[in-house]
């Protein structure tokens, strides 16, 4: 089951211009839903035409990959965004404004007010041509980016206290998705990159006030707690590890070497979706720690850059990865989503679909199917 889908995708797709304009102009909820419905039907059809067997709504109902969480809880100040330094291929560090805050500040106890994804699942169950993928942010996402000293510590004495208040919310949503019959549940977990990049390891030590190795172990325990009891026949549980994705930029770099043994051996998932599109991601060697029977989805195709990767080059890299993971336990995908934030990466929709077409064609060439 873990290798069922050879052509995979991280989840988010570029929002069409019409939908972005409606959001920015303050269109009514009814108008937005009408547009979202239309555009989701369109991208479901495109995925089917390319040969995908797992389907995403492109996260078109979200303002960012984790906004479903923001909109389902109280206790966050969404008008008080926390800045982050980003990098891109042509510049050093920079801070990039987005059309809406990507992370609010914790100002009160986090309390769930509604389910996170039922509005997405209901439509997909009626209209998806095949199995549905639903993505959820890792509980580890929020202590790292929503905890501000002098404000949040009046409510939660430590980052850890906040984390374990969020875990039951993510766990409950996973259980609800299982009841909904969702076949593919993916946790998006960029925060593991904090333990890869030396500057972010220093941040964990200095700003969060914890030992990075202890924080990594707690992060794994938290994600596993969310997944507890989720194992089902015919259901894929996955985690996506990335180094940041905002307007074709990133905030971390480095290979998986510092975290590979712990993360790959201890996380209770079937599939690891891993970035491998550039030298920033390091080598395939850390894959030697992936247990037999688990699947690695190689993110060999950039969702950040418009330049197309030659298919023969992608195939060669898959062959290289078989030194560490058997071919039957590999799959292929873009390295990240195309629009982790509403504004999306710096590609056109046509370029995006060409990238996804490359994913499907590569899967057919290597495995004979998608």
C-alpha positions in Angstrom: 0.0 0.0 0.0 2.8 2.4 0.8 4.0 2.2 -2.8 0.6 2.4 -4.4 1.0 5.9 -5.9 4.1 6.2 -8.0 3.3 9.7 -9.2 2.7 11.8 -6.2 2.3 15.5 -5.4 2.6 17.5 -2.3 -0.8 19.0 -2.4 -0.9 22.8 -3.2 -1.4 24.1 -6.7 -1.2 27.6 -8.1 -4.4 29.6 -7.5 -5.9 30.8 -10.7 -5.8 34.6 -11.3 -9.6 34.8 -11.1 -9.6 33.3 -7.6 -6.8 35.4 -6.3 -8.5 38.6 -7.5 -11.7 37.6 -5.8 -9.9 36.9 -2.5 -8.0 40.2 -2.7 -11.1 42.2 -3.6 -13.1 40.9 -0.6 -15.6 38.9 -2.6 -18.5 37.4 -0.6 -18.2 33.9 0.9 -20.8 32.7 -1.6 -18.9 34.0 -4.6 -15.6 32.6 -3.3 -17.1 29.1 -2.8 -18.6 29.2 -6.3 -15.2 30.1 -7.8 -13.4 27.5 -5.6 -15.8 24.8 -6.7 -15.3 25.6 -10.3 -11.5 25.7 -10.1 -11.3 22.6 -8.0 -13.3 20.7 -10.6 -11.0 22.0 -13.3 -7.8 20.9 -11.5 -9.2 17.5 -10.6 -9.8 17.0 -14.3 -6.3 18.1 -15.2 -4.8 15.6 -12.6 -6.9 12.8 -14.1 -5.9 13.7 -17.6 -2.2 13.5 -16.6 -2.7 10.0 -15.2 -2.5 10.7 -11.4 -4.2 8.2 -9.1 -4.2 10.4 -6.0 -6.1 13.7 -6.1 -5.8 17.1 -4.4 -8.0 20.1 -4.5 -4.9 22.2 -4.7 -5.6 23.6 -1.3 -7.7 26.2 -3.1 -10.0 26.8 -0.1 -7.0 27.8 2.1 -5.0 31.0 2.3 -1.9 28.9 3.1 -1.0 25.3 3.8 -1.8 25.7 7.5 -4.7 28.2 7.4 -7.3 25.4 8.1 -5.7 25.2 11.5 -5.8 29.0 12.0 -9.5 29.1 11.0 -10.5 26.3 13.3 -9.1 27.5 16.6 -9.2 30.6 18.9 -6.2 32.0 20.7 -4.2 33.3 17.7 -3.7 36.9 16.7 -3.6 36.7 12.9 -3.0 40.4 12.5 0.4 40.2 14.2 2.5 38.1 11.8 6.0 36.9 12.7 8.5 37.9 10.1 10.9 35.3 8.6 14.0 35.5 6.6 13.8 33.8 3.2 16.3 33.0 0.5 16.1 32.5 -3.2 18.3 31.4 -6.0 19.3 34.9 -6.9 19.6 36.7 -3.6 20.7 36.3 0.0 18.4 36.6 3.0 15.3 38.8 2.6 12.0 39.2 4.3 9.1 38.7 2.0 5.6 40.2 2.7 2.7 38.1 1.8 -0.9 39.1 1.1 -2.0 37.7 4.4 -0.1 36.7 7.6 1.2 33.1 7.3 1.5 32.7 11.1 -0.4 34.3 13.9 0.8 34.9 17.5 -0.5 32.9 20.4 -2.3 35.3 22.7 -4.6 32.9 24.6 -5.1 29.2 25.2 -5.6 27.4 21.9 -9.1 26.0 21.7 -10.7 24.3 18.8 -13.9 25.9 17.5 -14.7 23.7 14.4 -13.3 20.9 12.3 -10.3 21.7 10.1 -11.0 20.1 6.7 -14.6 18.9 6.5 -15.5 21.6 4.0 -12.8 20.3 1.7 -13.5 16.6 2.1 -17.2 16.9 1.5 -16.7 18.3 -2.0 -13.8 16.0 -2.9 -15.8 12.9 -1.9 -18.5 13.9 -4.3 -16.3 15.0 -7.2 -12.8 13.4 -7.1 -12.0 10.9 -9.9 -10.1 8.8 -7.5 -8.5 8.5 -4.1 -8.2 11.8 -2.1 -5.2 13.3 -0.5 -5.7 15.7 2.5 -2.8 17.6 4.0 -2.5 18.8 7.6 0.1 20.9 9.2 2.3 19.2 11.8 1.6 20.2 15.3 5.3 21.1 15.5 4.7 23.9 13.1 3.1 26.3 15.6 5.4 26.5 18.7 8.2 27.3 16.3 6.5 30.2 14.5 3.6 31.4 16.7 5.2 31.7 20.1 6.4 35.2 20.9 8.2 36.0 24.1 6.5 38.6 26.2 3.1 37.6 24.8 2.7 33.8 24.4 4.6 33.0 27.5 1.8 34.7 29.5 -0.4 31.8 28.4 2.0 28.9 27.9 5.2 28.9 30.0 7.1 26.9 27.3 7.0 26.1 23.6 6.4 22.5 24.7 3.3 23.3 26.6 1.8 24.9 23.5 2.8 21.9 21.4 1.0 19.4 23.5 -2.2 21.6 23.5 -2.2 21.4 19.7 -1.5 17.7 19.3 -5.1 16.6 20.3 -6.5 18.9 17.6 -4.4 17.4 14.8 -5.1 13.9 16.1 -8.8 14.4 16.2 -8.7 15.7 12.6 -6.8 12.6 11.4 -9.4 10.4 13.1 -12.2 12.3 11.4 -10.5 12.0 8.0 -10.4 8.2 8.5 -14.1 8.1 9.3 -14.6 10.2 6.1 -12.9 7.4 4.1 -9.9 9.5 3.0 -7.2 7.2 1.6 -4.1 9.4 1.9 -3.4 11.7 4.9 -0.2 13.7 4.8 1.4 15.8 7.5 3.3 18.8 6.3 6.3 19.3 8.6 8.8 22.0 7.5 10.0 22.4 11.1 12.3 19.4 10.9 14.5 21.6 8.8 15.4 23.4 12.0 17.4 20.4 13.0 19.2 20.2 9.6 20.4 23.8 9.1 23.1 25.0 11.7 21.7 28.5 11.9 18.2 27.1 12.8 19.6 24.6 15.3 21.2 27.7 16.9 17.8 29.4 16.9 16.2 26.4 18.7 18.9 26.6 21.3 19.1 30.4 21.8 15.5 31.6 21.0 13.4 28.6 22.0 15.7 27.7 24.9 15.9 24.0 24.3 18.5 21.5 23.2 18.0 20.8 19.5 18.4 17.0 19.9 15.9 16.9 22.6 13.6 19.1 20.6 13.9 16.7 17.6 12.9 13.8 19.8 9.9 15.7 21.1 8.9 16.7 17.6 8.8 13.0 16.6 6.8 12.1 19.7 4.3 14.8 18.9 3.8 13.7 15.3 3.5 10.1 16.4 0.9 11.1 19.0 -1.1 12.7 16.3 -0.9 9.5 14.2 -1.7 7.2 17.1 -4.5 4.8 16.2 -4.6 5.9 12.6 -3.2 2.7 11.0 -5.9 1.3 8.6 -5.8 -1.2 5.8 -5.8 0.7 2.5 -4.9 4.1 4.1 -1.5 5.8 3.4 0.0 7.9 6.2 2.7 10.2 5.0 4.9 13.1 6.1 6.4 15.8 3.9 9.7 17.3 5.0 10.7 20.6 3.4 13.0 23.5 3.9 10.4 26.3 3.5 8.4 27.3 0.5 7.1 30.9 -0.1 7.2 32.7 -3.5 9.9 30.3 -4.7 12.0 31.0 -1.7 13.3 28.8 1.3 14.6 29.5 4.7 16.8 26.4 5.5 19.3 24.2 3.7 21.3 21.1 4.3 21.1 17.3 3.9 19.0 15.0 6.0 22.1 13.5 7.6 21.6 15.1 11.1 18.1 13.8 11.5 17.9 10.7 9.3 18.4 7.9 11.7 15.9 9.2 14.3 13.3 10.5 11.9 13.2 7.7 9.4 13.3 4.9 12.0 10.9 6.5 14.5 8.2 8.4 12.7 5.1 6.1 12.4 4.3 6.8 8.7 4.2 4.8 5.5 5.7 7.4 3.2 8.4 10.1 3.4 8.0 12.9 0.8 11.5 14.4 0.6 13.0 17.4 -1.2 15.8 16.4 -3.5 15.6 18.9 -6.3 18.8 20.8 -5.6 22.2 20.6 -3.9 20.5 22.3 -0.8 19.0 18.9 0.0 22.3 16.9 0.2 22.8 13.3 -1.0 20.7 10.2 -1.0 23.0 8.5 1.5 20.8 9.3 4.6 18.1 7.1 3.0 20.0 4.1 4.2 18.1 4.6 7.5 14.7 4.2 5.9 13.2 0.9 7.2 12.4 -1.8 4.7 8.9 -1.6 3.4 8.5 2.2 3.8 8.3 4.3 0.7 10.4 7.4 -0.1 8.8 9.9 -2.5 11.7 11.6 -4.2 11.0 15.3 -4.8 13.3 15.6 -7.8 11.3 18.2 -9.7 11.4 21.8 -8.6 8.1 23.5 -7.7 10.1 26.7 -7.2 11.8 27.2 -10.6 10.2 27.2 -14.1 13.1 25.5 -15.8 12.1 21.9 -16.7 14.2 19.0 -15.6 15.2 16.6 -18.4 13.3 13.4 -17.9 16.4 11.2 -18.4 18.1 13.1 -15.6 15.2 12.5 -13.3 15.3 8.8 -14.1 19.1 8.7 -13.5 18.6 10.2 -10.0 15.9 7.6 -9.2 18.4 4.9 -10.2 21.0 6.5 -7.9 18.6 6.4 -5.0 18.1 2.6 -5.4 21.6 2.2 -3.9 19.8 2.9 -0.6 16.1 2.1 -1.1 14.7 -0.6 -3.4 13.0 0.6 -6.5 9.7 -0.9 -5.4 9.8 1.4 -2.4 10.4 4.6 -4.3 8.0 7.1 -6.0 8.5 10.6 -7.5 6.9 14.0 -7.0 7.7 17.7 -7.1 9.9 18.8 -4.3 7.2 20.8 -2.5 3.8 22.3 -3.2 3.4 25.0 -5.9 1.6 27.3 -3.6 2.3 26.8 0.1 1.1 30.4 0.5 -1.8 31.8 -1.4 0.4 33.9 -3.7 2.2 30.8 -5.0 5.6 30.2 -6.5 7.0 32.1 -9.4 5.8 29.8 -12.2 2.9 30.0 -14.6 0.1 27.5 -14.4 1.2 26.0 -17.7 4.7 25.5 -16.3 3.2 23.9 -13.2 1.2 21.4 -15.3 4.3 20.6 -17.4 6.1 19.7 -14.1 3.3 17.4 -13.0 3.2 15.9 -16.5 6.9 15.1 -16.1 6.2 13.4 -12.7 3.5 11.2 -14.3 5.6 10.4 -17.4 8.6 9.5 -15.2 6.5 7.2 -13.1 5.3 5.4 -16.2 8.8 5.1 -17.6 10.3 3.8 -14.3 7.5 1.7 -12.8 5.1 1.2 -15.8 2.3 3.0 -14.0 1.4 6.1 -12.0 
